[in-house]
């Protein structure tokens, strides 16, 4: 996985939005890999807090495309 910003290209919500890849994680008992990331936006219902999310690595690689080390201009 490349460190940096990704754009969501598939899914029910957040398509076209930017996300920051934080790190890989693994499920303790199965060893399955997951991606931990944050949305690069603030949602009113989150009360202005940053929300870490995770998704199975294969799903993330299918639903997101790499943009670069930072947000595009």
N, C-alpha and C positions, 0 to 999 in steps of 0.2 A: 504494500500500500504506500502511496505517495502522501507525504505530509502536506497539508494545506487546505485550500478551499475547494469545495465541490458544489455543483449545481444539481438539484434534483430534476430528473428528466422523465420519471415515471412514478405514478402513484395516485392516490385519491386526494391528497392534500399537499401543499407546499411545492408543487411543480414550478420550476423556474426560480425558486428561492435558493439562497446560498447557505451553506453549512460548513462548519470547520471540523475536520477530522482531528480527534484528540489522540486516540490510541487504540490498539487492538486489545481485546480481553478474551479470556477463554472460560468456558463453563467448567466448573471444578470437576464434575464427575465424568462428563463425556469428552471434554477437551475441545468441543466445538468452538470455533472462533466467532467473535462478534466485534463490531465496530462501535466505538463510543465517540459521539459527536455532539456538537451544539448547533442550534439554529442561530444564524446571524441576523436576528430580528427580535423585537420585543413585542409580545402579545399582551393586550390589556388584561386578559384573564389570568395571566401569569404574575400579575402585580409587579411587573418590571424585573423579575428575577431571571437569571440564566438557568436553563433547564437542560441538563445532560440527558442524552437519549442513547439507546443502543439498539442494534439491529444485527441479525446474522450477517456475517461477512459476504456470503454469496448474494443475499438480497441487496445489500448496500452496493456491491459492485455492479449489479444489474440496474439499480434505480438511480444511481448518481454518476456524474461525469466529472473528472478532474478539471479544475479551472486554472489553478496556479498556487503559488505560495501566498498570495494575498488576493483581495477583492479586485476585480477588473476596474479600470478607470471609468 
